[in-house]
Amino acid sequence: MQRRRRFEQTEPLKDRLASFAKKIREKAVLLPPGAEKDDLLRRARQADSASHLDEWVNSPELQPPK
């Protein structure tokens, strides 16, 4: 059986998603209005949403139902 390759992340997910969204937005600014620009902006919004979800899931206030 082949072993999985595992990579230890040096940056937290929140930081990686934020930098990804920033890079995508910078690329989108350079593009003319159109489908490609809309797609990049959509991906940036999804990265922001994922960052907020990760923050919510890992918050200390989140408790399992009783």
PDBQT receptor file of N, H, CA, C and O in Angstrom, charges set to zero:
ATOM      1  N   MET A   1       0.838  -1.179   0.000  1.00  0.00    +0.000 N 
ATOM      2  CA  MET A   1       0.000   0.000   0.000  1.00  0.00    +0.000 C 
ATOM      3  C   MET A   1       0.887   1.248   0.000  1.00  0.00    +0.000 C 
ATOM      4  O   MET A   1       1.873   1.329   0.732  1.00  0.00    +0.000 OA
ATOM      5  N   GLN A   2       0.522   2.189  -0.815  1.00  0.00    +0.000 N 
ATOM      6  H   GLN A   2      -0.279   2.123  -1.410  1.00  0.00    +0.000 HD
ATOM      7  CA  GLN A   2       1.322   3.404  -0.944  1.00  0.00    +0.000 C 
ATOM      8  C   GLN A   2       0.962   4.387   0.170  1.00  0.00    +0.000 C 
ATOM      9  O   GLN A   2      -0.211   4.575   0.493  1.00  0.00    +0.000 OA
ATOM     10  N   ARG A   3       1.982   5.006   0.749  1.00  0.00    +0.000 N 
ATOM     11  H   ARG A   3       2.935   4.853   0.488  1.00  0.00    +0.000 HD
ATOM     12  CA  ARG A   3       1.747   5.961   1.831  1.00  0.00    +0.000 C 
ATOM     13  C   ARG A   3       1.395   7.324   1.265  1.00  0.00    +0.000 C 
ATOM     14  O   ARG A   3       1.861   7.711   0.193  1.00  0.00    +0.000 OA
ATOM     15  N   ARG A   4       0.571   8.036   2.000  1.00  0.00    +0.000 N 
ATOM     16  H   ARG A   4       0.193   7.721   2.871  1.00  0.00    +0.000 HD
ATOM     17  CA  ARG A   4       0.184   9.385   1.590  1.00  0.00    +0.000 C 
ATOM     18  C   ARG A   4       1.311  10.358   1.871  1.00  0.00    +0.000 C 
ATOM     19  O   ARG A   4       2.041  10.224   2.853  1.00  0.00    +0.000 OA
ATOM     20  N   ARG A   5       1.438  11.320   1.008  1.00  0.00    +0.000 N 
ATOM     21  H   ARG A   5       0.845  11.429   0.210  1.00  0.00    +0.000 HD
ATOM     22  CA  ARG A   5       2.387  12.402   1.255  1.00  0.00    +0.000 C 
ATOM     23  C   ARG A   5       1.673  13.458   2.080  1.00  0.00    +0.000 C 
ATOM     24  O   ARG A   5       0.612  13.949   1.694  1.00  0.00    +0.000 OA
ATOM     25  N   ARG A   6       2.246  13.795   3.188  1.00  0.00    +0.000 N 
ATOM     26  H   ARG A   6       3.107  13.396   3.501  1.00  0.00    +0.000 HD
ATOM     27  CA  ARG A   6       1.627  14.798   4.054  1.00  0.00    +0.000 C 
ATOM     28  C   ARG A   6       2.542  15.997   4.162  1.00  0.00    +0.000 C 
ATOM     29  O   ARG A   6       3.754  15.869   4.332  1.00  0.00    +0.000 OA
ATOM     30  N   PHE A   7       1.941  17.148   4.061  1.00  0.00    +0.000 N 
ATOM     31  H   PHE A   7       0.956  17.252   3.923  1.00  0.00    +0.000 HD
ATOM     32  CA  PHE A   7       2.691  18.386   4.172  1.00  0.00    +0.000 C 
ATOM     33  C   PHE A   7       2.220  19.130   5.408  1.00  0.00    +0.000 C 
ATOM     34  O   PHE A   7       1.022  19.334   5.608  1.00  0.00    +0.000 OA
ATOM     35  N   GLU A   8       3.161  19.528   6.223  1.00  0.00    +0.000 N 
ATOM     36  H   GLU A   8       4.134  19.363   6.061  1.00  0.00    +0.000 HD
ATOM     37  CA  GLU A   8       2.809  20.318   7.386  1.00  0.00    +0.000 C 
ATOM     38  C   GLU A   8       2.753  21.779   6.963  1.00  0.00    +0.000 C 
ATOM     39  O   GLU A   8       3.723  22.329   6.441  1.00  0.00    +0.000 OA
ATOM     40  N   GLN A   9       1.617  22.387   7.195  1.00  0.00    +0.000 N 
ATOM     41  H   GLN A   9       0.829  21.940   7.620  1.00  0.00    +0.000 HD
ATOM     42  CA  GLN A   9       1.423  23.774   6.791  1.00  0.00    +0.000 C 
ATOM     43  C   GLN A   9       2.124  24.699   7.783  1.00  0.00    +0.000 C 
ATOM     44  O   GLN A   9       2.015  24.521   8.996  1.00  0.00    +0.000 OA
ATOM     45  N   THR A  10       2.838  25.680   7.260  1.00  0.00    +0.000 N 
ATOM     46  H   THR A  10       2.926  25.825   6.274  1.00  0.00    +0.000 HD
ATOM     47  CA  THR A  10       3.553  26.618   8.122  1.00  0.00    +0.000 C 
ATOM     48  C   THR A  10       2.699  27.830   8.461  1.00  0.00    +0.000 C 
ATOM     49  O   THR A  10       2.946  28.506   9.460  1.00  0.00    +0.000 OA
ATOM     50  N   GLU A  11       1.703  28.106   7.640  1.00  0.00    +0.000 N 
ATOM     51  H   GLU A  11       1.502  27.556   6.828  1.00  0.00    +0.000 HD
ATOM     52  CA  GLU A  11       0.802  29.234   7.861  1.00  0.00    +0.000 C 
ATOM     53  C   GLU A  11      -0.580  28.709   8.209  1.00  0.00    +0.000 C 
ATOM     54  O   GLU A  11      -0.992  27.674   7.684  1.00  0.00    +0.000 OA
ATOM     55  N   PRO A  12      -1.305  29.400   9.085  1.00  0.00    +0.000 N 
ATOM     56  CA  PRO A  12      -2.681  28.976   9.365  1.00  0.00    +0.000 C 
ATOM     57  C   PRO A  12      -3.563  29.123   8.117  1.00  0.00    +0.000 C 
ATOM     58  O   PRO A  12      -3.275  29.923   7.227  1.00  0.00    +0.000 OA
ATOM     59  N   LEU A  13      -4.621  28.348   8.075  1.00  0.00    +0.000 N 
ATOM     60  H   LEU A  13      -4.855  27.698   8.798  1.00  0.00    +0.000 HD
ATOM     61  CA  LEU A  13      -5.531  28.372   6.929  1.00  0.00    +0.000 C 
ATOM     62  C   LEU A  13      -6.085  29.771   6.687  1.00  0.00    +0.000 C 
ATOM     63  O   LEU A  13      -6.194  30.209   5.542  1.00  0.00    +0.000 OA
ATOM     64  N   LYS A  14      -6.429  30.462   7.749  1.00  0.00    +0.000 N 
ATOM     65  H   LYS A  14      -6.340  30.105   8.679  1.00  0.00    +0.000 HD
ATOM     66  CA  LYS A  14      -6.993  31.813   7.623  1.00  0.00    +0.000 C 
ATOM     67  C   LYS A  14      -6.033  32.736   6.872  1.00  0.00    +0.000 C 
ATOM     68  O   LYS A  14      -6.456  33.495   6.000  1.00  0.00    +0.000 OA
ATOM     69  N   ASP A  15      -4.753  32.672   7.206  1.00  0.00    +0.000 N 
ATOM     70  H   ASP A  15      -4.410  32.055   7.914  1.00  0.00    +0.000 HD
ATOM     71  CA  ASP A  15      -3.756  33.519   6.543  1.00  0.00    +0.000 C 
ATOM     72  C   ASP A  15      -3.561  33.122   5.084  1.00  0.00    +0.000 C 
ATOM     73  O   ASP A  15      -3.424  33.983   4.214  1.00  0.00    +0.000 OA
ATOM     74  N   ARG A  16      -3.550  31.814   4.817  1.00  0.00    +0.000 N 
ATOM     75  H   ARG A  16      -3.661  31.115   5.523  1.00  0.00    +0.000 HD
ATOM     76  CA  ARG A  16      -3.391  31.354   3.434  1.00  0.00    +0.000 C 
ATOM     77  C   ARG A  16      -4.568  31.786   2.574  1.00  0.00    +0.000 C 
ATOM     78  O   ARG A  16      -4.387  32.206   1.431  1.00  0.00    +0.000 OA
ATOM     79  N   LEU A  17      -5.777  31.684   3.122  1.00  0.00    +0.000 N 
ATOM     80  H   LEU A  17      -5.924  31.343   4.051  1.00  0.00    +0.000 HD
ATOM     81  CA  LEU A  17      -6.956  32.106   2.370  1.00  0.00    +0.000 C 
ATOM     82  C   LEU A  17      -6.960  33.612   2.134  1.00  0.00    +0.000 C 
ATOM     83  O   LEU A  17      -7.338  34.070   1.056  1.00  0.00    +0.000 OA
ATOM     84  N   ALA A  18      -6.541  34.384   3.134  1.00  0.00    +0.000 N 
ATOM     85  H   ALA A  18      -6.234  34.012   4.010  1.00  0.00    +0.000 HD
ATOM     86  CA  ALA A  18      -6.505  35.843   2.985  1.00  0.00    +0.000 C 
ATOM     87  C   ALA A  18      -5.497  36.258   1.918  1.00  0.00    +0.000 C 
ATOM     88  O   ALA A  18      -5.787  37.136   1.105  1.00  0.00    +0.000 OA
ATOM     89  N   SER A  19      -4.323  35.642   1.910  1.00  0.00    +0.000 N 
ATOM     90  H   SER A  19      -4.088  34.928   2.571  1.00  0.00    +0.000 HD
ATOM     91  CA  SER A  19      -3.321  36.004   0.903  1.00  0.00    +0.000 C 
ATOM     92  C   SER A  19      -3.772  35.563  -0.494  1.00  0.00    +0.000 C 
ATOM     93  O   SER A  19      -3.511  36.254  -1.478  1.00  0.00    +0.000 OA
ATOM     94  N   PHE A  20      -4.447  34.413  -0.579  1.00  0.00    +0.000 N 
ATOM     95  H   PHE A  20      -4.659  33.851   0.221  1.00  0.00    +0.000 HD
ATOM     96  CA  PHE A  20      -4.978  33.957  -1.866  1.00  0.00    +0.000 C 
ATOM     97  C   PHE A  20      -6.015  34.947  -2.392  1.00  0.00    +0.000 C 
ATOM     98  O   PHE A  20      -5.986  35.315  -3.566  1.00  0.00    +0.000 OA
ATOM     99  N   ALA A  21      -6.929  35.376  -1.525  1.00  0.00    +0.000 N 
ATOM    100  H   ALA A  21      -6.953  35.077  -0.571  1.00  0.00    +0.000 HD
ATOM    101  CA  ALA A  21      -7.971  36.323  -1.939  1.00  0.00    +0.000 C 
ATOM    102  C   ALA A  21      -7.354  37.649  -2.373  1.00  0.00    +0.000 C 
ATOM    103  O   ALA A  21      -7.807  38.261  -3.340  1.00  0.00    +0.000 OA
ATOM    104  N   LYS A  22      -6.329  38.088  -1.665  1.00  0.00    +0.000 N 
ATOM    105  H   LYS A  22      -5.960  37.590  -0.879  1.00  0.00    +0.000 HD
ATOM    106  CA  LYS A  22      -5.673  39.355  -2.018  1.00  0.00    +0.000 C 
ATOM    107  C   LYS A  22      -5.018  39.255  -3.400  1.00  0.00    +0.000 C 
ATOM    108  O   LYS A  22      -5.154  40.163  -4.221  1.00  0.00    +0.000 OA
ATOM    109  N   LYS A  23      -4.310  38.151  -3.655  1.00  0.00    +0.000 N 
ATOM    110  H   LYS A  23      -4.200  37.414  -2.988  1.00  0.00    +0.000 HD
ATOM    111  CA  LYS A  23      -3.657  37.962  -4.958  1.00  0.00    +0.000 C 
ATOM    112  C   LYS A  23      -4.680  37.918  -6.086  1.00  0.00    +0.000 C 
ATOM    113  O   LYS A  23      -4.477  38.508  -7.147  1.00  0.00    +0.000 OA
ATOM    114  N   ILE A  24      -5.774  37.216  -5.848  1.00  0.00    +0.000 N 
ATOM    115  H   ILE A  24      -5.940  36.737  -4.986  1.00  0.00    +0.000 HD
ATOM    116  CA  ILE A  24      -6.816  37.092  -6.865  1.00  0.00    +0.000 C 
ATOM    117  C   ILE A  24      -7.437  38.457  -7.159  1.00  0.00    +0.000 C 
ATOM    118  O   ILE A  24      -7.683  38.793  -8.318  1.00  0.00    +0.000 OA
ATOM    119  N   ARG A  25      -7.688  39.240  -6.112  1.00  0.00    +0.000 N 
ATOM    120  H   ARG A  25      -7.488  38.967  -5.172  1.00  0.00    +0.000 HD
ATOM    121  CA  ARG A  25      -8.262  40.578  -6.328  1.00  0.00    +0.000 C 
ATOM    122  C   ARG A  25      -7.302  41.479  -7.097  1.00  0.00    +0.000 C 
ATOM    123  O   ARG A  25      -7.726  42.264  -7.945  1.00  0.00    +0.000 OA
ATOM    124  N   GLU A  26      -6.005  41.365  -6.799  1.00  0.00    +0.000 N 
ATOM    125  H   GLU A  26      -5.660  40.728  -6.110  1.00  0.00    +0.000 HD
ATOM    126  CA  GLU A  26      -5.018  42.171  -7.525  1.00  0.00    +0.000 C 
ATOM    127  C   GLU A  26      -5.008  41.805  -9.013  1.00  0.00    +0.000 C 
ATOM    128  O   GLU A  26      -4.870  42.680  -9.869  1.00  0.00    +0.000 OA
ATOM    129  N   LYS A  27      -5.154  40.516  -9.318  1.00  0.00    +0.000 N 
ATOM    130  H   LYS A  27      -5.265  39.805  -8.624  1.00  0.00    +0.000 HD
ATOM    131  CA  LYS A  27      -5.224  40.093 -10.720  1.00  0.00    +0.000 C 
ATOM    132  C   LYS A  27      -6.496  40.618 -11.376  1.00  0.00    +0.000 C 
ATOM    133  O   LYS A  27      -6.474  41.042 -12.532  1.00  0.00    +0.000 OA
ATOM    134  N   ALA A  28      -7.606  40.590 -10.636  1.00  0.00    +0.000 N 
ATOM    135  H   ALA A  28      -7.624  40.245  -9.698  1.00  0.00    +0.000 HD
ATOM    136  CA  ALA A  28      -8.893  41.004 -11.196  1.00  0.00    +0.000 C 
ATOM    137  C   ALA A  28      -8.908  42.492 -11.529  1.00  0.00    +0.000 C 
ATOM    138  O   ALA A  28      -9.572  42.903 -12.481  1.00  0.00    +0.000 OA
ATOM    139  N   VAL A  29      -8.189  43.300 -10.760  1.00  0.00    +0.000 N 
ATOM    140  H   VAL A  29      -7.651  42.966  -9.987  1.00  0.00    +0.000 HD
ATOM    141  CA  VAL A  29      -8.150  44.744 -11.011  1.00  0.00    +0.000 C 
ATOM    142  C   VAL A  29      -7.548  45.029 -12.385  1.00  0.00    +0.000 C 
ATOM    143  O   VAL A  29      -7.944  45.986 -13.050  1.00  0.00    +0.000 OA
ATOM    144  N   LEU A  30      -6.606  44.215 -12.806  1.00  0.00    +0.000 N 
ATOM    145  H   LEU A  30      -6.284  43.438 -12.266  1.00  0.00    +0.000 HD
ATOM    146  CA  LEU A  30      -5.920  44.442 -14.075  1.00  0.00    +0.000 C 
ATOM    147  C   LEU A  30      -6.734  44.006 -15.297  1.00  0.00    +0.000 C 
ATOM    148  O   LEU A  30      -6.424  44.395 -16.423  1.00  0.00    +0.000 OA
ATOM    149  N   LEU A  31      -7.768  43.202 -15.073  1.00  0.00    +0.000 N 
ATOM    150  H   LEU A  31      -8.019  42.886 -14.158  1.00  0.00    +0.000 HD
ATOM    151  CA  LEU A  31      -8.552  42.677 -16.192  1.00  0.00    +0.000 C 
ATOM    152  C   LEU A  31      -9.697  43.618 -16.569  1.00  0.00    +0.000 C 
ATOM    153  O   LEU A  31     -10.223  44.335 -15.718  1.00  0.00    +0.000 OA
ATOM    154  N   PRO A  32     -10.078  43.611 -17.844  1.00  0.00    +0.000 N 
ATOM    155  CA  PRO A  32     -11.262  44.373 -18.251  1.00  0.00    +0.000 C 
ATOM    156  C   PRO A  32     -12.523  43.647 -17.765  1.00  0.00    +0.000 C 
ATOM    157  O   PRO A  32     -12.480  42.449 -17.487  1.00  0.00    +0.000 OA
ATOM    158  N   PRO A  33     -13.638  44.367 -17.663  1.00  0.00    +0.000 N 
ATOM    159  CA  PRO A  33     -14.879  43.701 -17.242  1.00  0.00    +0.000 C 
ATOM    160  C   PRO A  33     -15.200  42.521 -18.161  1.00  0.00    +0.000 C 
ATOM    161  O   PRO A  33     -15.068  42.603 -19.382  1.00  0.00    +0.000 OA
ATOM    162  N   GLY A  34     -15.620  41.437 -17.541  1.00  0.00    +0.000 N 
ATOM    163  H   GLY A  34     -15.728  41.370 -16.549  1.00  0.00    +0.000 HD
ATOM    164  CA  GLY A  34     -15.942  40.245 -18.328  1.00  0.00    +0.000 C 
ATOM    165  C   GLY A  34     -16.055  39.019 -17.443  1.00  0.00    +0.000 C 
ATOM    166  O   GLY A  34     -16.023  39.113 -16.216  1.00  0.00    +0.000 OA
ATOM    167  N   ALA A  35     -16.186  37.882 -18.077  1.00  0.00    +0.000 N 
ATOM    168  H   ALA A  35     -16.212  37.806 -19.073  1.00  0.00    +0.000 HD
ATOM    169  CA  ALA A  35     -16.396  36.620 -17.368  1.00  0.00    +0.000 C 
ATOM    170  C   ALA A  35     -15.188  36.228 -16.524  1.00  0.00    +0.000 C 
ATOM    171  O   ALA A  35     -15.344  35.739 -15.405  1.00  0.00    +0.000 OA
ATOM    172  N   GLU A  36     -13.993  36.438 -17.051  1.00  0.00    +0.000 N 
ATOM    173  H   GLU A  36     -13.866  36.835 -17.960  1.00  0.00    +0.000 HD
ATOM    174  CA  GLU A  36     -12.787  36.039 -16.307  1.00  0.00    +0.000 C 
ATOM    175  C   GLU A  36     -12.639  36.865 -15.028  1.00  0.00    +0.000 C 
ATOM    176  O   GLU A  36     -12.297  36.329 -13.974  1.00  0.00    +0.000 OA
ATOM    177  N   LYS A  37     -12.897  38.165 -15.126  1.00  0.00    +0.000 N 
ATOM    178  H   LYS A  37     -13.174  38.600 -15.983  1.00  0.00    +0.000 HD
ATOM    179  CA  LYS A  37     -12.809  39.037 -13.953  1.00  0.00    +0.000 C 
ATOM    180  C   LYS A  37     -13.867  38.642 -12.920  1.00  0.00    +0.000 C 
ATOM    181  O   LYS A  37     -13.583  38.584 -11.724  1.00  0.00    +0.000 OA
ATOM    182  N   ASP A  38     -15.082  38.373 -13.389  1.00  0.00    +0.000 N 
ATOM    183  H   ASP A  38     -15.312  38.420 -14.361  1.00  0.00    +0.000 HD
ATOM    184  CA  ASP A  38     -16.151  37.950 -12.485  1.00  0.00    +0.000 C 
ATOM    185  C   ASP A  38     -15.792  36.649 -11.780  1.00  0.00    +0.000 C 
ATOM    186  O   ASP A  38     -16.071  36.489 -10.592  1.00  0.00    +0.000 OA
ATOM    187  N   ASP A  39     -15.173  35.718 -12.506  1.00  0.00    +0.000 N 
ATOM    188  H   ASP A  39     -14.946  35.848 -13.471  1.00  0.00    +0.000 HD
ATOM    189  CA  ASP A  39     -14.771  34.442 -11.923  1.00  0.00    +0.000 C 
ATOM    190  C   ASP A  39     -13.715  34.645 -10.836  1.00  0.00    +0.000 C 
ATOM    191  O   ASP A  39     -13.786  34.019  -9.778  1.00  0.00    +0.000 OA
ATOM    192  N   LEU A  40     -12.746  35.508 -11.090  1.00  0.00    +0.000 N 
ATOM    193  H   LEU A  40     -12.688  36.016 -11.949  1.00  0.00    +0.000 HD
ATOM    194  CA  LEU A  40     -11.709  35.772 -10.085  1.00  0.00    +0.000 C 
ATOM    195  C   LEU A  40     -12.307  36.416  -8.836  1.00  0.00    +0.000 C 
ATOM    196  O   LEU A  40     -11.952  36.050  -7.715  1.00  0.00    +0.000 OA
ATOM    197  N   LEU A  41     -13.206  37.366  -9.027  1.00  0.00    +0.000 N 
ATOM    198  H   LEU A  41     -13.495  37.663  -9.938  1.00  0.00    +0.000 HD
ATOM    199  CA  LEU A  41     -13.834  38.020  -7.877  1.00  0.00    +0.000 C 
ATOM    200  C   LEU A  41     -14.704  37.044  -7.089  1.00  0.00    +0.000 C 
ATOM    201  O   LEU A  41     -14.786  37.129  -5.864  1.00  0.00    +0.000 OA
ATOM    202  N   ARG A  42     -15.354  36.117  -7.794  1.00  0.00    +0.000 N 
ATOM    203  H   ARG A  42     -15.287  36.048  -8.790  1.00  0.00    +0.000 HD
ATOM    204  CA  ARG A  42     -16.159  35.096  -7.119  1.00  0.00    +0.000 C 
ATOM    205  C   ARG A  42     -15.270  34.198  -6.269  1.00  0.00    +0.000 C 
ATOM    206  O   ARG A  42     -15.616  33.865  -5.135  1.00  0.00    +0.000 OA
ATOM    207  N   ARG A  43     -14.122  33.807  -6.819  1.00  0.00    +0.000 N 
ATOM    208  H   ARG A  43     -13.840  34.077  -7.740  1.00  0.00    +0.000 HD
ATOM    209  CA  ARG A  43     -13.185  32.959  -6.069  1.00  0.00    +0.000 C 
ATOM    210  C   ARG A  43     -12.646  33.688  -4.844  1.00  0.00    +0.000 C 
ATOM    211  O   ARG A  43     -12.443  33.071  -3.798  1.00  0.00    +0.000 OA
ATOM    212  N   ALA A  44     -12.412  34.991  -4.962  1.00  0.00    +0.000 N 
ATOM    213  H   ALA A  44     -12.576  35.492  -5.812  1.00  0.00    +0.000 HD
ATOM    214  CA  ALA A  44     -11.936  35.776  -3.819  1.00  0.00    +0.000 C 
ATOM    215  C   ALA A  44     -13.008  35.823  -2.732  1.00  0.00    +0.000 C 
ATOM    216  O   ALA A  44     -12.694  35.689  -1.549  1.00  0.00    +0.000 OA
ATOM    217  N   ARG A  45     -14.267  36.010  -3.119  1.00  0.00    +0.000 N 
ATOM    218  H   ARG A  45     -14.523  36.118  -4.080  1.00  0.00    +0.000 HD
ATOM    219  CA  ARG A  45     -15.357  36.022  -2.137  1.00  0.00    +0.000 C 
ATOM    220  C   ARG A  45     -15.487  34.659  -1.464  1.00  0.00    +0.000 C 
ATOM    221  O   ARG A  45     -15.735  34.582  -0.260  1.00  0.00    +0.000 OA
ATOM    222  N   GLN A  46     -15.322  33.585  -2.232  1.00  0.00    +0.000 N 
ATOM    223  H   GLN A  46     -15.120  33.647  -3.210  1.00  0.00    +0.000 HD
ATOM    224  CA  GLN A  46     -15.390  32.245  -1.651  1.00  0.00    +0.000 C 
ATOM    225  C   GLN A  46     -14.263  32.021  -0.647  1.00  0.00    +0.000 C 
ATOM    226  O   GLN A  46     -14.474  31.397   0.393  1.00  0.00    +0.000 OA
ATOM    227  N   ALA A  47     -13.079  32.522  -0.948  1.00  0.00    +0.000 N 
ATOM    228  H   ALA A  47     -12.908  33.029  -1.792  1.00  0.00    +0.000 HD
ATOM    229  CA  ALA A  47     -11.951  32.389  -0.019  1.00  0.00    +0.000 C 
ATOM    230  C   ALA A  47     -12.234  33.162   1.264  1.00  0.00    +0.000 C 
ATOM    231  O   ALA A  47     -11.916  32.690   2.355  1.00  0.00    +0.000 OA
ATOM    232  N   ASP A  48     -12.832  34.354   1.138  1.00  0.00    +0.000 N 
ATOM    233  H   ASP A  48     -13.090  34.737   0.251  1.00  0.00    +0.000 HD
ATOM    234  CA  ASP A  48     -13.199  35.125   2.329  1.00  0.00    +0.000 C 
ATOM    235  C   ASP A  48     -14.235  34.377   3.164  1.00  0.00    +0.000 C 
ATOM    236  O   ASP A  48     -14.135  34.328   4.390  1.00  0.00    +0.000 OA
ATOM    237  N   SER A  49     -15.221  33.799   2.500  1.00  0.00    +0.000 N 
ATOM    238  H   SER A  49     -15.302  33.838   1.504  1.00  0.00    +0.000 HD
ATOM    239  CA  SER A  49     -16.253  33.034   3.206  1.00  0.00    +0.000 C 
ATOM    240  C   SER A  49     -15.644  31.821   3.909  1.00  0.00    +0.000 C 
ATOM    241  O   SER A  49     -15.993  31.519   5.050  1.00  0.00    +0.000 OA
ATOM    242  N   ALA A  50     -14.747  31.139   3.236  1.00  0.00    +0.000 N 
ATOM    243  H   ALA A  50     -14.463  31.383   2.309  1.00  0.00    +0.000 HD
ATOM    244  CA  ALA A  50     -14.088  29.974   3.835  1.00  0.00    +0.000 C 
ATOM    245  C   ALA A  50     -13.266  30.384   5.049  1.00  0.00    +0.000 C 
ATOM    246  O   ALA A  50     -13.208  29.657   6.040  1.00  0.00    +0.000 OA
ATOM    247  N   SER A  51     -12.634  31.543   4.970  1.00  0.00    +0.000 N 
ATOM    248  H   SER A  51     -12.681  32.133   4.165  1.00  0.00    +0.000 HD
ATOM    249  CA  SER A  51     -11.851  32.043   6.095  1.00  0.00    +0.000 C 
ATOM    250  C   SER A  51     -12.752  32.319   7.298  1.00  0.00    +0.000 C 
ATOM    251  O   SER A  51     -12.407  31.983   8.431  1.00  0.00    +0.000 OA
ATOM    252  N   HIS A  52     -13.907  32.933   7.044  1.00  0.00    +0.000 N 
ATOM    253  H   HIS A  52     -14.187  33.206   6.124  1.00  0.00    +0.000 HD
ATOM    254  CA  HIS A  52     -14.847  33.215   8.132  1.00  0.00    +0.000 C 
ATOM    255  C   HIS A  52     -15.412  31.925   8.720  1.00  0.00    +0.000 C 
ATOM    256  O   HIS A  52     -15.579  31.819   9.935  1.00  0.00    +0.000 OA
ATOM    257  N   LEU A  53     -15.704  30.951   7.871  1.00  0.00    +0.000 N 
ATOM    258  H   LEU A  53     -15.568  31.037   6.884  1.00  0.00    +0.000 HD
ATOM    259  CA  LEU A  53     -16.202  29.668   8.364  1.00  0.00    +0.000 C 
ATOM    260  C   LEU A  53     -15.156  28.964   9.220  1.00  0.00    +0.000 C 
ATOM    261  O   LEU A  53     -15.480  28.406  10.268  1.00  0.00    +0.000 OA
ATOM    262  N   ASP A  54     -13.910  28.989   8.777  1.00  0.00    +0.000 N 
ATOM    263  H   ASP A  54     -13.647  29.443   7.926  1.00  0.00    +0.000 HD
ATOM    264  CA  ASP A  54     -12.836  28.363   9.546  1.00  0.00    +0.000 C 
ATOM    265  C   ASP A  54     -12.688  29.046  10.904  1.00  0.00    +0.000 C 
ATOM    266  O   ASP A  54     -12.493  28.385  11.924  1.00  0.00    +0.000 OA
ATOM    267  N   GLU A  55     -12.782  30.360  10.904  1.00  0.00    +0.000 N 
ATOM    268  H   GLU A  55     -12.940  30.897  10.076  1.00  0.00    +0.000 HD
ATOM    269  CA  GLU A  55     -12.689  31.117  12.159  1.00  0.00    +0.000 C 
ATOM    270  C   GLU A  55     -13.835  30.733  13.091  1.00  0.00    +0.000 C 
ATOM    271  O   GLU A  55     -13.631  30.557  14.292  1.00  0.00    +0.000 OA
ATOM    272  N   TRP A  56     -15.040  30.603  12.537  1.00  0.00    +0.000 N 
ATOM    273  H   TRP A  56     -15.206  30.747  11.561  1.00  0.00    +0.000 HD
ATOM    274  CA  TRP A  56     -16.205  30.253  13.337  1.00  0.00    +0.000 C 
ATOM    275  C   TRP A  56     -16.084  28.836  13.892  1.00  0.00    +0.000 C 
ATOM    276  O   TRP A  56     -16.362  28.606  15.068  1.00  0.00    +0.000 OA
ATOM    277  N   VAL A  57     -15.675  27.896  13.060  1.00  0.00    +0.000 N 
ATOM    278  H   VAL A  57     -15.448  28.083  12.104  1.00  0.00    +0.000 HD
ATOM    279  CA  VAL A  57     -15.576  26.497  13.485  1.00  0.00    +0.000 C 
ATOM    280  C   VAL A  57     -14.516  26.323  14.569  1.00  0.00    +0.000 C 
ATOM    281  O   VAL A  57     -14.696  25.526  15.490  1.00  0.00    +0.000 OA
ATOM    282  N   ASN A  58     -13.426  27.054  14.467  1.00  0.00    +0.000 N 
ATOM    283  H   ASN A  58     -13.280  27.701  13.718  1.00  0.00    +0.000 HD
ATOM    284  CA  ASN A  58     -12.331  26.903  15.424  1.00  0.00    +0.000 C 
ATOM    285  C   ASN A  58     -12.416  27.860  16.601  1.00  0.00    +0.000 C 
ATOM    286  O   ASN A  58     -11.477  27.944  17.392  1.00  0.00    +0.000 OA
ATOM    287  N   SER A  59     -13.520  28.580  16.734  1.00  0.00    +0.000 N 
ATOM    288  H   SER A  59     -14.284  28.511  16.091  1.00  0.00    +0.000 HD
ATOM    289  CA  SER A  59     -13.637  29.530  17.839  1.00  0.00    +0.000 C 
ATOM    290  C   SER A  59     -13.847  28.778  19.153  1.00  0.00    +0.000 C 
ATOM    291  O   SER A  59     -14.474  27.718  19.168  1.00  0.00    +0.000 OA
ATOM    292  N   PRO A  60     -13.328  29.319  20.247  1.00  0.00    +0.000 N 
ATOM    293  CA  PRO A  60     -13.495  28.646  21.531  1.00  0.00    +0.000 C 
ATOM    294  C   PRO A  60     -14.938  28.709  22.041  1.00  0.00    +0.000 C 
ATOM    295  O   PRO A  60     -15.315  27.924  22.910  1.00  0.00    +0.000 OA
ATOM    296  N   GLU A  61     -15.744  29.626  21.517  1.00  0.00    +0.000 N 
ATOM    297  H   GLU A  61     -15.438  30.264  20.810  1.00  0.00    +0.000 HD
ATOM    298  CA  GLU A  61     -17.120  29.760  21.979  1.00  0.00    +0.000 C 
ATOM    299  C   GLU A  61     -18.031  28.671  21.424  1.00  0.00    +0.000 C 
ATOM    300  O   GLU A  61     -19.098  28.403  21.976  1.00  0.00    +0.000 OA
ATOM    301  N   LEU A  62     -17.607  28.052  20.337  1.00  0.00    +0.000 N 
ATOM    302  H   LEU A  62     -16.740  28.270  19.888  1.00  0.00    +0.000 HD
ATOM    303  CA  LEU A  62     -18.442  27.034  19.707  1.00  0.00    +0.000 C 
ATOM    304  C   LEU A  62     -18.487  25.798  20.604  1.00  0.00    +0.000 C 
ATOM    305  O   LEU A  62     -17.452  25.214  20.923  1.00  0.00    +0.000 OA
ATOM    306  N   GLN A  63     -19.689  25.408  21.003  1.00  0.00    +0.000 N 
ATOM    307  H   GLN A  63     -20.530  25.882  20.744  1.00  0.00    +0.000 HD
ATOM    308  CA  GLN A  63     -19.856  24.265  21.889  1.00  0.00    +0.000 C 
ATOM    309  C   GLN A  63     -20.766  23.242  21.222  1.00  0.00    +0.000 C 
ATOM    310  O   GLN A  63     -21.674  23.615  20.478  1.00  0.00    +0.000 OA
ATOM    311  N   PRO A  64     -20.536  21.965  21.479  1.00  0.00    +0.000 N 
ATOM    312  CA  PRO A  64     -21.436  20.954  20.918  1.00  0.00    +0.000 C 
ATOM    313  C   PRO A  64     -22.816  21.058  21.571  1.00  0.00    +0.000 C 
ATOM    314  O   PRO A  64     -22.918  21.531  22.703  1.00  0.00    +0.000 OA
ATOM    315  N   PRO A  65     -23.870  20.632  20.893  1.00  0.00    +0.000 N 
ATOM    316  CA  PRO A  65     -25.218  20.680  21.480  1.00  0.00    +0.000 C 
ATOM    317  C   PRO A  65     -25.308  19.783  22.709  1.00  0.00    +0.000 C 
ATOM    318  O   PRO A  65     -24.663  18.737  22.777  1.00  0.00    +0.000 OA
ATOM    319  N   LYS A  66     -26.109  20.202  23.668  1.00  0.00    +0.000 N 
ATOM    320  H   LYS A  66     -26.633  21.052  23.613  1.00  0.00    +0.000 HD
ATOM    321  CA  LYS A  66     -26.266  19.413  24.908  1.00  0.00    +0.000 C 
ATOM    322  C   LYS A  66     -27.547  18.637  24.892  1.00  0.00    +0.000 C 
ATOM    323  O   LYS A  66     -27.846  17.920  25.847  1.00  0.00    +0.000 OA
TER     324      LYS A  66
